[in-house]
Amino acid sequence: MALCLYGWGWKQPSRLQYLVRGELWGAMLPLLPQYCAPPLRRFGHGPQKSHSLKESYRLLQLPDDQESSQAQVKEAYLRMAKLYHPDSGAPTADPAIFSQVEEAYRAVLAHVSRQQADLEEEEVKEGESKRQAPQHRHYLSYEGVGTGTPSQRERQYRQHRVDRATEQVLDYRQRALERSAAAEEGAMLKRDVRKRSRQIKITQAVERLVEDLIQESMARGDFQNLSGAGKPLAKFDHNPYADPMTHNLNRILIDNGYQPQWIVAQKEIRETMEKLRGGLLRSRANLGDPLTPKEQARWKEHCQAFGDDLARLNKKVDNFNLIVPLLSKQMVHFSLQREMDRVLLADKEKRMERKQEIERERMEERERANAQRDARQGLFSWVQNLLK
């Protein structure tokens, strides 16, 4: 029979002491593997990168043997987009390469996000394991709730758990109601957006149809035989289809020379483009033909300055396309190579015209000299005949 040391003598353990010891050992046995097992995950290696992921790192010019942050991945993507985006205007722009860069950016960003999520999850688990108390203390301390004898504390703890469960149910129901209300609001917002987009599409389609019909009528010459063609429009005193206040305000703006913003922007873009072309043409005319090495360097400098000005002008074109009311009035970007070829062709034509003009002047001078010589010879022969 088992004996225990109680006080100063030996005494047989009671039934309650057996039960307490059994509960303690039953609660501590499941914790032994948790606290005694070696942390093998810390000494393991991370997941190896696949060949496609390494290729994605190579496309973004990132080191595949080091871990990169999301900021570094985004910076690398922006750097490659400036080189290969079709609308960047760079000489290395390539849609195929840019699509590969975009897919690589998504793959690398997803890989980095997974790594950070795994690392945070491991840190949270380690923190919880450090803060976790042995299981038997949970049943002995009742989470610090209640006072009095163990039976009284147990009853108080049960009531505390009931109250806490009730609060959690109420919180869950409140969050469910909030989610349902947000979903209904989002659905209504989506319906409104779809309705507005449908109305805008219909309006733009009608405007394009009307514009196409007007252009076809002008091409057929339906507007050539109208009465008052070529004369300014008479000022209407009344427009039955418009609000009188709006009509008067529009008339005041027209009388004072007001023009819509997109018309002013279009005029500014055209004038700026003509000025840039004229400047580049004058710079080419001041150089010889063919170009010497020094003149070639100067021509490259002029072309580079022209390219910078053209990039700024293309930004104005983008702003113009955002405010122009008709799709048929939108403008495309000016191409640097096309404009340079156009200037070189115009310079070549001017040089040919100048050569032809010089040849024409020489022919006229030669004809005048021949005419003077013939007249002088005729005068001498007339004098000789007269003296005879």
C-alpha positions, 0 to 999 in steps of 0.5 A, a space after each residue: 500500500 502506498 504511503 506518503 510523508 504527512 507532517 512528521 509521520 507516515 500516513 496513508 493518502 486520502 482518496 481526494 489526494 489520489 484524485 488531485 495527483 491523477 488530474 495533475 499528471 493527466 494534465 501535464 503528460 500532454 505537455 511533455 512533448 511540446 516542451 521537450 521536443 527540439 525546435 526542428 523547424 528553426 534548423 530547416 531550410 526554406 522552400 527552394 525557388 522553382 525555375 520559373 520563379 528564378 526566371 521571374 527574378 532574372 527578368 526583374 533584375 533582382 538577385 535570386 539568392 537573396 530575399 527582396 522586400 515588396 518595396 524593392 520588387 515594386 522599384 524593380 518593376 517600375 524601372 523595367 516598365 520605364 524601359 519596356 512599356 509601350 506608352 513609355 516612348 523609350 526606344 526599348 519599348 516592347 509589348 511582349 517583353 513588358 507582358 513578361 515583366 508584368 507576369 514576373 512582377 506578379 509571381 515575385 510579389 506573391 512569393 515575397 508576400 507568402 514568405 512574409 506571411 509565413 514568417 509572421 505566422 511563425 512569430 505569432 505561434 512562438 509568442 503564443 507557445 511562450 505565453 501559454 500556461 500549462 493546462 492544469 492551471 486553467 482548471 485550478 485558477 479559473 482564470 482569476 475569476 471569483 472568490 471564496 471556496 473552490 466550489 463557489 469559484 467554479 460556479 462564478 467561473 461558469 457564470 462568467 463563461 456564460 456571460 462571455 459566450 453571450 457577448 461573443 454571440 451578440 458581437 458575431 450577430 452585429 458583425 454579420 448585420 454590418 457585413 450584410 448592410 455593407 454588401 447591400 450598399 455595395 450592390 446598390 453602388 454597383 448597380 448605380 455605376 453600371 446604370 451610369 456607365 450604360 447611359 454614358 455609353 449610349 450618349 457617346 454612341 449617339 454622338 458618334 452616330 450624329 457626327 458620322 452622319 454629319 461627316 457623310 453629308 459633308 462628303 456628299 456635298 449636302 451643305 454646299 448649296 445652303 442659303 447663307 453659306 460662307 456668312 456668319 450665323 445670325 444671332 438668335 433672340 430665342 431658343 425654344 429648346 434651351 433654358 433662357 438663363 442658360 441661353 443668355 449665359 452662353 450668348 454672353 460667353 460667345 460675344 466676349 470671345 470665350 472658347 472651350 478649354 479643349 479647343 484652346 488646348 488643341 490650338 496650343 498643341 498645333 502651334 507648339 508642334 509647328 514651332 518645334 518643326 520649324 526650329 528643327 528644320 532651321 537647325 538642319 538647314 544651318 548644317 551642311 550636306 553631307 554632315 561632317 563629324 562635328 555637324 553630326 554631333 550638333 545634329 544629335 544634340 538638336 534631335 535630343 532637345 527636340 525629343 524632350 520637347 516632344 515628350 512634354 507635348 505628348 503629355 499635353 496631348 494626354 491631357 487634351 484627350 481627357 477633356 475633349 468631348 468627342 472621340 473623333 477629335 482625340 489626338 495621337 502621340 507625336 513620334 520622334 522618328 516620324 517627325 525627324 524623317 519629315 524634317 529631313 525630307 522637307 530639308 532635302 526638298 528645300 535644298 533641291 529647290 535652292 539648287 534648281 533656283 541657282 541653276 535657273 539664275 545661272 541660265 538666265 545670266 548666261 542667256 543675258 550674256 549671250 544676248 548682249 554678245 549677239 547685240 554687240 556683234 550685230 552692231 559691229 557688223 552694221 557699222 562695217 557695212 555702213 563704212 563700206 
